[in-house]
Structure formats: C-alpha cells, structure tokens
Amino acid sequence: MKINGKTKVLGLIGCPIEHTMSPFIHNLLANKMNINIIYLPFHVEKGNLKPAMLGAKALNLLGTNITVPYKVEALELVDFLDDRAKLIEAINTVKYFNNKIYGYNTDADGFLLSCIKAGITFQNKKICILGAGGASKAISLICAEKKAKKLIIANRTIDKANLLKNTIQKNFNIEVDAIGYNELKSFSNIDICIQTTSIGMHPNYNDSIINENDFFKNLEWAIDLIYNPKETKFLKLAKEKGINTLNGFGMLFFQAVKAFEIWNDVIIPESIIEECYQLFSDYIY
Ligand code: ATR
C-alpha cells in the first residue's frame, strides 16, 4: 500500500505498547482489502489519554484501538457508546467521525467469533471463569448473554468476583457463584473453563491457577485468553486429560477484524479472513 495524501491513519493508544501485534493485523487486512489506511502504535503516558484522543480527533484520524491501561478511562471521553461497550463498561475501539468520538468494544465479539470458529457454544452450559478483571467482565457478560446455564466466577480477591457477579445479575437472569480458587474443588460438572488472568503468560510458562489435571476430567472445553505462549500450562494440563483446548489467538485476531470493519464500514469476505488468520498465525507462531 502506498502512503499518499488520501491515506487515513489508525493506531493503538496504550502504555506499554511495544509488543503489540495490532499493526501487523490491521496493515495486513488493509493490504488484502486494498484500503488506503496505515495503522501505527501510539505510546501514551498516564495522564495524557484525553489530549491524545482529542488530538487524534483534531488530526482527523479514522480511529484508534484503546488498550491497557485506558479501556475504562476512555469511556468518559467519547460522545457515543455502542451497546457492547455500555454493557462491558470498557472501550477497545474508537472511531473519529464528523468531529465526534464513537466508542465500541469488540473484545466480546472477538471472543465469540473465535469460539464459533472452534465449534464452542455457551447455551445451557455450566461455565467456570478464572479471574474477575476487565477481560473476565467482557467474557462473563457475553456467556450470560448467550444463555449459559450457570457461571462460576473464581478469583484471588473474592470481593472483585462478587462485584462482577452483581454486574452480571443486574443485566441477566442467570445463576452466578463468586468464589475463591480454593473452593473450585467443590464444583463438579463444569462444561467449560475460561482462564482470563495473566497467570501463565510469557515468560512465566510454569505458572497456572489450576495445577492438578484432575480438575479437567469432565470438562468439554478449556479456554485460555493468553496467546503467548501458544499453549499455557493451564491448556497443557487440560490436554493431558484429553480435553479440547482453545487459546487467545482467535480472540486477538477477531477483535481486530471487528474493529477494522467498524472503521472502514466494510464486511471482510470470509476468504480474506481465512487467509489473514493463517498469515497472522504464521507470523506470531
Ligand atoms: P485484565 O484486563 O487483563 O483482566 P485486570 O483487570 O487487571 O486485567 O485483572 C487481572 C486479573 O488477574 C484479576 O482477576 C486478578 O486477580 P485479583 O482481582 O485478585 O487481583 C488476576 N491476577 C493478577 N495477578 C494475579 C496473581 N498473581 N495471582 C492470582 N490472580 C492474579
């Protein structure tokens, strides 16, 4: 893609951002879709989110992704919020249009699309979610929306699990338990367990919230939102018990696909999605 006077600029606002994969995905999608945009990393120091977003709007950027630690703070800076961002109370995608700022959350849809690709469904399932932070909130709300039978939110800090339980039950009529990790043993017949914390992420390959593979014996699916390493210890233990596993690669890819579609007002054809999914997988693994 040649940069010229008509090139639209996109980027990622976060701190730190040096290890982001987003420029690769978006510039690849732009190339395959033949759209004249460029996606860049923008390191924004704490305290500078507002001038950064107002500056992006003033510079007529097409959009930005918003990542750690600004996904919640950005809520206050947008003029409009889509339903997902309202529900999750966090933004990962912003579009600047007609001197207004539009906020979206594509994380939950990214997770859903990666699960659909793997053949995972949530309806009537008993789902255990490890962690009660921002990622857990997006995932647990989407599992509730997709009519899971029951959610078990396990977290080191039980107060945070309880807060999330209240948020879920404010929005959905669903049974939710909020527990500490030591109580997990007393739960049986879990269908899906979703690991949403950073435990086990590169370079801490030997860390896992669950350390005995007996926990996995009756599960249908073990899902880890981490994509680096490709297989966390959590997923390795599940695999040893013959359980289906899914890592966070698909969620990372599909949240980007959704953001790209919002910014450019396009639907990416299935063939291009497949091709880019493979090229991105080759790039990071
Ligand atoms: P994210 O947006 O990635 O979810 P977050 O909102 O900071 O990040 O949430 C981090 C999650 O990882 C929380 O569930 C946190 O547990 P606490 O609520 O008890 O802090 C969990 N977490 C982080 N470090 C942890 C550790 N060393 N042991 C157990 N859980 C940890």
Residues whose N, C-alpha, C, O or C-beta is under 5 A from the ligand:
A	BS01	ATR	G131 A132 G133 G134 A135 S136 N155 R156 T157 K160 T196 T197 S198
